[in-house]
Amino acid sequence: MKYSLNWDLDSLFAGGINSPQLAAKLAQLKTAIATLADLLDRWDAASDAPQYPQFVKLIDQLQTIDAGLGQAGIFITAVGSADVNNPGVAPMEAQLRDLETQADNVSGKLKKVLVQVPDNYFAALLALPALQPIAFNLREMRDAGKELLDDKTEALINRLNLDGKAAWSSHYDSLVATMQIPFHDENGHPVTLSAGQADNNLLGNADPQYRAELLPAWEQAWADKEQLFADTLNHLAGFRLTEYAAHGTTDFLKEPLKENRLSAATLDTIWQVVADNHQFLLDYLDRKAALLGKKHAGWQDVEAPLHLPGSDEHHFTFDEAAAFIIQHYGEFSPKMAALAQHAFEHRWIEAEDRAGKAPGGWMESAPETHESRIFMTFTGSPNDVSTLAHELGHAFHSSVMADLPNLRQDYAMNVAETASTFGELIVADANVQAAQTDAEKITLLNAKLDNPLAMFLNIRARFLFETRFYQLRQKKLVTPAELNELMLNAQKEAFGHNLSSYSPHLWASKLHFYIDEPAFYNFPYVFGYLFSLGIYAKAQQTGNFEDQYIALLRDTANMSTEALAQKHLGVDLTQPDFWLAGVKLIKRDVAEFMRLTDSFVK
């Protein structure tokens, strides 16, 4: 079947960024938020008892508003990602953020109202059939309300955020859109690369020499604007730290952990497992460097493809990738395969390789129409097929929750990476198993090992950097030179001083450091990857795991992460055993890679 490389956004809102439907939706949301605020001001728990019809109405309206904001948000983000130079996007983002701020004010007030509700009334509320499915979420809201300041102060903080944390995050996007990297193509002809194009080439170009020449140009491009990026990062983090301090904490990991419904004990266990089990990946990197004719790999080689004599890496067309994913999803879960096919047929995916697109890839859900949209740049490599499978895993997660109340769909980032990584593992394994020669299998194993390399080394470096940056930012503004030093030291520590070159400006080029919500956009990936590995190992042992898997996904916004694992997997996440089961799968792949490559380095 022939599938389009471009998505359909008209089914969300017709007419592009100036869509009359979008304008009407935003106007409707403004009215709905004001109505909800009025209802909340007039609500009284005692007079609403015992059936609480007004409170049920309040919660229903809150969820309707959240869904509408999400629907508008995915559309505006999609238009901006597909065309970073679209002048209409920024004004619409500002309008949406203003509405989100108003909604946050009402939500904050509701949380504080819940704190004032006597325990017996609150218990009666949670017992109502209409509210039982979101009882966990209402308890969460009540607990959050205990840490809020007075209404006027919270409203002021939310309003200031429009020109604070959120604005600096948006400013970063504007800066990246101006990035131009003068370079050359494979034939030596001068070209100007966007940030996204240069990033794709730095990580995925098959020519080691081309990548080696691109790295200094890449670093220089970010160095040329490092003061602008340093200002942006400092002010974004400064606003966040000030907000934390206003709410009584200097612990900058408190909110990220709470947002991920994760305990510090679990996070500590994960990082200890990573720290204790990374040498075999450094050995793998040394072997990869030897295959590239080097003593040590450079930064540009860590995720690079391998092309050995006798290996013709299969380049997928988009249609071939779709068929491959649907087939192998189906071997595990017919429902996953059906969702993937629906996504391709209904043009949920923007995959065209062209200039003017944002770098990276993402999936977002459209809560009102129960659709998803996936953004990436598809060049035909096995890595791209894995990325596509990853994002379709996200879409599957959203699809199995579509019938739940909106609050029950608000899963955290760490468990959000569960289904995506699981989908990626299915396809990566299928790629390896389909190899016809040892050389081809080595190439595909190398691609599969990109994930553990990223989680155990690259993302560990990002976490080390961000932790140390926030520690220093609590004391002062951090200079570009200090940021470079922090990043370089973090990379050397995570990679065991084992690389021949590094990327000290990763703090500037990595979008994740500049996202306003959530903070610390790093450790959830490591959690999700290892969590998925543990589930994947269980699925391979259990056989028919589809129903149990879907049940787990449907509960991801209904309990703490530790409770989720205990209920559906019977494991204690604060202990290393579960995580080590996933590490064993990585070690198995590395051992196979080392065995197969012995003859290529002797």
GIKA-V86335 format. One record per residue. N is the residue number from 0. PSI is psi in degrees with one decimal (999 if undefined). OMEGA is omega in degrees with one decimal (none if undefined). Layout:
BEGIN
N&PSI&OMEGA  N&PSI&OMEGA
END
This chain:
BEGIN
0&146.4&-179.8  1&120.6&-179.1  2&149.3&179.7  3&143.5&174.6  4&-6.4&-176.7  5&141.9&-177.5  6&165.3&174.6  7&113.7&176.4  8&-12.4&-177.8  9&-25.2&178.4  10&-15.2&173.9  11&-58.6&174.4  12&123.8&-177.2  13&141.4&170.9  14&12.2&176.5  15&-162.6&-172.8  16&-23.0&177.8  17&24.7&-178.6  18&126.2&173.7  19&-33.8&178.2  20&-40.9&178.7  21&-44.8&178.6  22&-41.2&179.5  23&-39.0&179.1  24&-44.5&-179.4  25&-38.4&177.2  26&-40.5&178.2  27&-42.0&180.0  28&-38.6&179.2  29&-43.8&178.2  30&-43.0&-178.2  31&-38.6&179.1  32&-42.4&178.6  33&-39.7&178.4  34&-42.6&179.1  35&-41.3&179.1  36&-40.6&179.2  37&-44.4&178.4  38&-40.8&-178.5  39&-39.9&179.0  40&-31.4&-175.4  41&-3.7&-174.3  42&138.7&177.3  43&123.0&-174.2  44&-42.7&-175.1  45&-45.6&-177.8  46&-19.0&-179.9  47&-15.7&-179.3  48&154.4&6.0  49&-10.9&-175.9  50&-16.5&174.3  51&48.5&-179.2  52&-34.7&-179.4  53&-36.6&178.6  54&-41.3&176.8  55&-40.0&178.2  56&-40.8&178.0  57&-48.4&-177.8  58&-39.5&177.7  59&-42.9&-179.3  60&-38.1&177.4  61&-44.4&-178.7  62&-35.1&176.8  63&-41.9&177.6  64&-45.8&178.8  65&-43.1&179.9  66&-41.2&179.3  67&-41.5&176.5  68&-39.1&177.9  69&-40.3&179.6  70&-45.3&178.8  71&-38.5&-177.3  72&-43.6&-179.3  73&-35.9&-179.7  74&-48.6&-178.5  75&-41.9&177.1  76&-41.2&-178.7  77&-44.3&179.3  78&-43.1&-179.2  79&-34.4&179.5  80&-38.1&-178.6  81&-24.2&179.9  82&93.2&-174.9  83&-14.1&-178.5  84&9.3&179.8  85&115.5&-174.2  86&-15.7&-177.6  87&-9.8&-173.5  88&-47.8&-175.3  89&-45.7&178.1  90&-36.7&179.3  91&-36.8&174.9  92&-42.0&-179.6  93&-40.8&179.5  94&-42.3&178.9  95&-43.3&-179.2  96&-35.4&177.0  97&-43.3&177.7  98&-40.6&178.1  99&-36.6&178.0  100&-43.7&177.4  101&-42.0&178.9  102&-38.5&177.1  103&-37.9&178.3  104&-44.6&179.9  105&-43.0&178.5  106&-41.7&177.8  107&-41.0&178.2  108&-39.5&178.2  109&-42.0&178.5  110&-41.4&-180.0  111&-34.4&175.7  112&-40.9&179.3  113&-33.5&177.8  114&-34.9&-177.2  115&-15.1&179.6  116&125.9&178.6  117&152.1&-174.8  118&-39.8&-177.8  119&-37.6&175.7  120&-41.7&-178.8  121&-41.2&177.0  122&-38.5&178.7  123&-37.6&176.4  124&-48.1&-176.4  125&-23.1&-178.8  126&-12.7&-179.8  127&135.6&179.1  128&-36.2&-178.2  129&-22.0&-174.7  130&-11.9&-179.6  131&-40.3&-179.0  132&-20.2&-178.7  133&23.5&-178.8  134&-43.1&179.2  135&-42.8&-177.4  136&-36.9&177.9  137&-38.1&175.0  138&-40.8&178.7  139&-43.8&179.4  140&-41.1&179.8  141&-42.7&178.1  142&-41.4&179.2  143&-34.9&-179.8  144&-25.5&-179.2  145&-19.1&-178.1  146&1.5&-177.6  147&152.3&174.9  148&-174.8&179.9  149&160.4&-172.6  150&-43.8&-177.3  151&-40.6&180.0  152&-43.6&178.6  153&-40.9&178.3  154&-38.7&178.9  155&-43.1&178.8  156&-44.9&179.8  157&-38.6&179.8  158&-42.1&178.7  159&-28.9&-179.5  160&-27.5&179.3  161&-35.6&176.8  162&15.6&179.8  163&-111.5&-175.0  164&-49.2&-178.8  165&-38.6&-178.4  166&-41.0&179.3  167&-34.6&176.0  168&-43.8&177.5  169&-37.0&178.8  170&-38.7&177.0  171&-45.1&178.9  172&-39.8&178.7  173&-41.0&178.6  174&-45.0&-178.4  175&-35.4&-179.9  176&-22.9&179.9  177&-6.5&-175.4  178&130.8&175.6  179&125.3&-177.6  180&105.1&177.2  181&127.4&-178.7  182&-153.0&178.1  183&160.7&176.4  184&-175.0&-176.5  185&-19.8&179.9  186&5.5&178.0  187&3.7&179.9  188&138.0&-178.4  189&136.8&174.6  190&158.5&172.9  191&119.5&-175.5  192&140.8&169.6  193&170.3&179.3  194&-41.8&-179.9  195&-44.0&179.7  196&-43.1&-179.6  197&-40.3&179.1  198&-44.8&178.7  199&-41.8&-179.3  200&-38.4&-179.0  201&-36.8&-176.8  202&-29.3&-168.0  203&-4.7&179.7  204&138.3&-174.1  205&-17.5&-175.2  206&112.2&-179.1  207&-36.4&-179.7  208&-41.0&178.5  209&-45.0&179.2  210&-41.7&-179.2  211&-37.2&178.6  212&-30.2&-177.7  213&-33.4&-175.6  214&-48.8&178.8  215&-37.0&178.2  216&-40.3&178.0  217&-48.9&-179.6  218&-39.9&-178.2  219&-37.8&180.0  220&-41.6&178.8  221&-33.1&178.0  222&-36.5&-179.3  223&-27.5&-178.8  224&21.7&-172.7  225&-32.3&179.6  226&-38.6&178.3  227&-42.7&179.4  228&-36.1&177.7  229&-42.9&176.4  230&-45.7&-178.2  231&-48.3&-177.7  232&-42.8&179.8  233&-44.7&-176.2  234&-36.0&175.7  235&-49.0&-180.0  236&-36.8&179.4  237&-42.9&176.8  238&-44.0&-178.2  239&-45.4&-179.6  240&-37.6&177.2  241&-40.9&177.9  242&-43.4&177.1  243&-46.7&-177.8  244&-37.9&178.9  245&-26.8&179.0  246&14.9&167.3  247&20.9&179.1  248&144.6&170.8  249&4.5&179.2  250&100.7&-174.6  251&-7.0&174.6  252&-8.7&-177.4  253&-51.6&-177.8  254&-45.6&176.6  255&-40.2&178.6  256&-42.1&179.8  257&-41.2&178.9  258&-31.9&179.6  259&4.4&179.7  260&42.3&-173.0  261&142.2&178.1  262&153.8&176.2  263&-32.6&-179.6  264&-40.5&178.1  265&-43.7&179.8  266&-42.3&178.1  267&-40.4&179.9  268&-42.7&179.7  269&-49.0&-177.7  270&-31.1&176.6  271&-41.2&176.7  272&-42.1&178.7  273&-46.2&-178.3  274&-34.2&-178.1  275&-10.8&-172.4  276&57.1&176.6  277&-10.3&-177.4  278&-38.4&-179.2  279&-27.1&175.7  280&-33.4&174.3  281&-37.5&175.5  282&-41.1&177.0  283&-42.3&179.5  284&-38.9&176.8  285&-39.9&177.1  286&-40.6&177.8  287&-41.2&178.0  288&-41.7&178.8  289&-39.1&178.4  290&-25.2&176.3  291&2.2&179.7  292&26.7&-177.6  293&160.2&174.0  294&-42.9&178.1  295&146.9&176.9  296&147.2&170.9  297&169.4&179.4  298&-39.3&-176.6  299&-9.0&-178.3  300&-14.4&-170.3  301&-45.9&-178.5  302&16.0&-174.8  303&150.3&174.1  304&159.2&175.3  305&137.1&175.7  306&104.7&-177.5  307&158.3&175.4  308&128.5&-178.9  309&0.7&177.8  310&115.4&172.9  311&99.4&-177.9  312&128.8&179.9  313&124.0&173.7  314&122.7&-177.5  315&138.6&161.1  316&165.3&179.1  317&-38.3&179.7  318&-38.6&176.9  319&-41.0&177.9  320&-43.6&179.2  321&-46.7&-179.0  322&-39.3&-178.8  323&-46.0&-179.3  324&-46.9&-179.1  325&-43.1&-179.2  326&-49.5&-172.1  327&-29.1&168.2  328&-42.9&-176.1  329&-27.7&179.1  330&-23.1&176.3  331&-46.3&-173.3  332&111.5&175.5  333&-31.4&-178.9  334&-35.7&175.0  335&-43.0&-179.7  336&-41.6&-179.0  337&-40.7&178.4  338&-42.9&179.4  339&-45.1&179.6  340&-41.2&177.8  341&-40.8&-179.5  342&-42.7&178.5  343&-45.4&-176.1  344&-32.0&-176.0  345&14.8&171.7  346&56.5&175.0  347&-3.7&-166.3  348&131.2&171.7  349&110.4&-171.4  350&-1.1&-174.2  351&139.6&176.9  352&102.4&-178.5  353&162.1&176.6  354&158.7&175.0  355&-2.7&177.3  356&155.8&174.4  357&153.5&175.4  358&162.5&172.8  359&-167.8&-179.5  360&155.4&179.7  361&165.4&169.8  362&135.2&174.4  363&149.1&-179.1  364&147.4&174.4  365&97.9&-168.3  366&-24.9&-178.7  367&-36.5&-177.6  368&1.2&178.6  369&45.9&175.7  370&173.8&170.9  371&163.3&171.1  372&139.0&-177.1  373&131.2&-179.7  374&130.4&175.7  375&174.9&171.8  376&115.6&-173.4  377&120.8&179.3  378&-2.8&174.6  379&-1.1&-179.0  380&159.9&172.7  381&-33.3&177.1  382&-38.7&178.5  383&-35.9&177.6  384&-40.9&177.7  385&-41.0&177.6  386&-43.2&178.9  387&-42.1&177.4  388&-36.6&178.2  389&-50.9&-177.0  390&-34.2&175.9  391&-29.7&173.3  392&-41.8&173.7  393&-46.2&-178.0  394&-37.7&177.8  395&-43.4&178.1  396&-48.5&179.9  397&-38.2&-175.3  398&-36.2&-177.2  399&-8.1&178.9  400&2.0&-170.2  401&-28.0&-178.3  402&-4.0&-179.0  403&157.1&173.9  404&151.6&-174.5  405&-38.4&178.3  406&-31.3&179.7  407&-6.9&177.9  408&-0.3&-174.7  409&65.9&-179.4  410&153.5&-175.8  411&166.5&-174.1  412&-37.6&-175.6  413&-45.6&178.3  414&-18.2&174.7  415&-29.4&-179.8  416&-2.3&-177.7  417&-58.7&-175.9  418&-34.7&-178.9  419&-47.6&179.7  420&-35.5&177.5  421&-46.5&178.0  422&-38.2&178.6  423&-40.3&179.2  424&-41.3&179.3  425&-47.9&-175.3  426&-38.4&178.4  427&-43.0&177.1  428&-41.1&179.6  429&-39.1&176.6  430&-47.7&-178.9  431&-44.1&-177.2  432&-23.3&-179.3  433&-3.6&-177.7  434&140.6&-177.9  435&-21.6&-178.6  436&164.9&175.9  437&-42.1&-178.3  438&-41.5&178.7  439&-38.7&179.8  440&-38.8&177.1  441&-45.7&179.8  442&-43.4&-176.6  443&-34.9&173.4  444&-40.1&177.4  445&-43.3&178.5  446&-41.1&-179.7  447&-34.3&-177.3  448&-4.1&174.0  449&-38.2&-177.2  450&-55.2&178.8  451&-32.4&174.9  452&-45.6&-179.7  453&-46.4&-174.5  454&-46.6&-172.5  455&-25.0&-174.6  456&-64.0&-175.1  457&-51.0&-176.7  458&-30.3&172.5  459&-40.9&177.0  460&-40.3&178.9  461&-40.6&178.8  462&-44.1&177.7  463&-44.7&178.9  464&-51.0&-173.0  465&-37.8&177.0  466&-47.0&-178.0  467&-33.6&176.3  468&-46.8&-178.8  469&-34.7&175.2  470&-42.8&-179.4  471&-36.5&-178.2  472&-24.6&175.4  473&-18.4&-177.2  474&-32.2&-172.2  475&171.8&169.0  476&139.7&-176.5  477&126.4&-176.0  478&160.8&175.3  479&-39.6&179.4  480&-40.2&178.9  481&-37.4&177.3  482&-43.1&176.8  483&-42.5&-178.8  484&-43.0&178.2  485&-44.4&-178.1  486&-43.4&-179.6  487&-43.5&179.8  488&-39.6&179.5  489&-41.8&178.7  490&-42.2&179.9  491&-40.5&178.8  492&-46.6&-177.1  493&-36.6&-177.5  494&12.1&176.1  495&32.0&-179.0  496&36.1&-167.7  497&1.5&-177.8  498&154.4&177.7  499&-16.7&176.9  500&157.1&-177.1  501&-179.7&179.4  502&80.7&-176.3  503&-19.4&178.7  504&17.6&176.8  505&-29.9&177.4  506&-27.7&179.2  507&-36.7&-173.1  508&-14.9&-176.3  509&112.6&-178.9  510&-34.9&-171.7  511&-27.1&179.3  512&-14.4&-171.6  513&3.1&177.0  514&129.7&-175.9  515&-36.6&175.8  516&128.4&-0.4  517&166.5&172.9  518&162.4&-180.0  519&62.5&-179.9  520&58.6&-179.1  521&-62.2&-174.6  522&-28.5&176.9  523&-30.0&177.1  524&-43.2&-179.7  525&-44.1&176.0  526&-52.0&-176.5  527&-39.1&-179.9  528&-51.3&-178.2  529&-35.7&176.9  530&-43.4&178.6  531&-39.1&177.1  532&-42.5&178.4  533&-41.7&178.2  534&-39.9&-179.6  535&-42.1&177.5  536&-41.1&179.4  537&-40.3&-179.5  538&-38.7&179.6  539&-28.9&179.5  540&-30.5&-170.4  541&-31.2&-175.5  542&-114.6&-178.8  543&97.8&-172.3  544&-0.5&-171.2  545&-50.8&-176.5  546&-41.9&179.3  547&-38.5&179.2  548&-46.5&-179.5  549&-38.9&177.7  550&-40.7&177.2  551&-46.7&-179.0  552&-38.6&-178.3  553&-19.1&-179.7  554&4.6&-170.8  555&-17.2&175.9  556&21.9&-171.7  557&6.0&-179.1  558&171.4&175.8  559&160.6&179.9  560&-40.4&179.3  561&-40.0&178.7  562&-36.3&178.3  563&-47.6&-179.7  564&-38.9&-179.9  565&-42.7&-177.2  566&-46.9&-170.1  567&-20.2&-177.8  568&-14.8&-179.8  569&35.6&-177.0  570&156.5&177.3  571&111.1&-175.4  572&-14.2&179.0  573&-4.3&177.0  574&150.6&-173.0  575&-16.2&-170.0  576&-49.0&-178.3  577&-44.1&-177.9  578&-36.1&-179.6  579&-26.1&175.9  580&-36.5&176.0  581&-38.3&178.4  582&-36.8&179.5  583&-37.5&178.6  584&-38.2&177.9  585&-45.3&-179.6  586&-34.1&177.5  587&-43.9&179.5  588&-41.3&179.6  589&-42.2&179.1  590&-39.8&178.3  591&-40.7&177.2  592&-47.0&-178.8  593&-40.6&179.8  594&-45.6&-176.1  595&-29.1&-175.5  596&-4.7&-179.8  597&-45.7&-174.9  598&-16.2&-177.8  599&-12.3&-177.9  600&1.0&179.6  601&999&none
END
